[in-house]
């Protein structure tokens, strides 16, 4: 073992020991199911792999619930992300099709997307495709903006942590059937079943999403299956097994090749994931988690055009395959005042990238092992909470790295919280990048204030500074060493006669660290200085009515000759009417109008125009 590696391991072990010296406070009889967090009216957020009240979270976090997703009549994760302050998609086309996205200017190649703790990012370009992630099984989404490597590893730009639904604990059988259709035969069919029989619980869902295409070359066909099964052990331990399979075919409209003028791409994605988790309380304040997982991915991107006889043919079939298996274990200790999570992770990865229509050797075909150990804790002294974190990663591809974070929250008043957060994080490069042995690094700082002291109003303001270095370009995406600085303002009103307003504004100043010049948005790099999110919500439980009018505005700050375009705000209208329950069945009608005024928002108008005005609607029945 090298001297530098020994020093890093010694430092991490010392950090674990220091975090473990947090004093033990008196136990409380009112404990949550995990056995260590006292009951609270605040939402619990697992940003550091341990549930904490939102007043004791230092990072800039947005939480989206299943109710929020249902209000939007969302098809995929992409529909949801476009409504979140600080997040901007490059373009929004037919549901399930591909789009890049950024979090405060951080490219999605640096953002870790997790479903039930399983990595959704591929190993080729570190990209997760939000359009291929269905929303029916989602219970909650926790979005961390900024470096989160001390908890999650390769998460330089942030984390999108998706927690799926659990079995219904109150009924042996419940479920839902839903169907919708709209413009260009854009149809979404779903079903789910959930319940608990004695100690056994189950949640299952299946979905089919298809469209003839809302813009050129965006016909789509996607199928997905998901299941989660639980068994409660006699001593309050819990075994959970999850399995998901997805096949998606976005870009099926070969006849539009001539409209592009050069090539045609046809994509096909296949994902299969499984996990097994064991959770065992070891006392009122201590819990053991052990989990294992398997993943398999097969992505095809085909390029072609017209042959000498004018027929459509494919010239390339670029195939990215990867599979992984691994395990993790963590100990979680504490209460809402003092807590600690310490864990170990291991994974074995096999990945390759080749052109199946070429006799050339693969661009790469390799396997590697990676492992990590980490500790994150919280220590409260009166109204002040200190949140340290440290993680050591042996990446298997790009050497070893240690990530650090230190956060603090201060309860200035009962309804006002101050936050500060600093971290150093990393992101893995693509195996086909020229500097594939060089880790991308970031130093981030955030400061924020959150308050509901103003009557009928919730306010949050956040300053952020993210300094990116050792940048690696991936494929056609060119990323320079950057400093991304700005602020984010969010506000929500308390409902008045069922009406509430929410909005968010993000200002971003991104510059090239080498030249000092301000960066502009182009087809490879989205750094919009101004983004605005607006939502007007209406709820009338007596009549069963819900509605949401959402708006998204972006100014790209692109060069005069850039293919990026933005004109006007994209307005979407979502309406829901829950009818009277009859014989245990509760029907709900829903309708959505998208991009009502045909606004343009895209970083590459000639090839990737966003969808214009379109509509869909349908019926869901719960039982």
Secondary structure as UniProt FT lines:
FT   HELIX           3..19
FT   TURN            20..21
FT   TURN            33..34
FT   STRAND          44..45
FT   TURN            47..48
FT   STRAND          52..53
FT   HELIX           54..56
FT   STRAND          60..65
FT   HELIX           66..71
FT   TURN            72..73
FT   HELIX           77..81
FT   TURN            82..83
FT   TURN            85..86
FT   STRAND          87..89
FT   TURN            95..96
FT   STRAND          101..103
FT   TURN            104..105
FT   STRAND          106..107
FT   HELIX           108..110
FT   STRAND          111..115
FT   TURN            116..117
FT   STRAND          118..119
FT   HELIX           130..132
FT   TURN            136..137
FT   STRAND          138..145
FT   HELIX           149..152
FT   STRAND          158..164
FT   STRAND          174..182
FT   HELIX           183..185
FT   STRAND          187..197
FT   TURN            198..199
FT   STRAND          200..211
FT   TURN            216..217
FT   STRAND          220..232
FT   TURN            234..235
FT   STRAND          238..248
FT   HELIX           254..256
FT   HELIX           257..260
FT   STRAND          264..283
FT   TURN            284..285
FT   STRAND          286..306
FT   TURN            308..309
FT   STRAND          312..334
FT   STRAND          338..355
FT   TURN            356..357
FT   STRAND          364..381
FT   TURN            382..383
FT   STRAND          384..394
FT   STRAND          400..413
FT   TURN            414..415
FT   STRAND          416..427
FT   TURN            431..432
FT   TURN            434..437
FT   STRAND          440..451
FT   TURN            455..456
FT   STRAND          457..469
FT   TURN            475..476
FT   STRAND          482..493
FT   TURN            497..498
FT   STRAND          499..512
FT   TURN            513..515
FT   STRAND          521..522
FT   TURN            523..524
FT   STRAND          530..540
FT   TURN            541..544
FT   STRAND          545..555
FT   TURN            560..561
FT   STRAND          565..567
FT   STRAND          570..578
FT   TURN            583..584
FT   STRAND          585..594
FT   TURN            596..597
FT   STRAND          600..602
FT   TURN            605..607
FT   STRAND          614..622
//
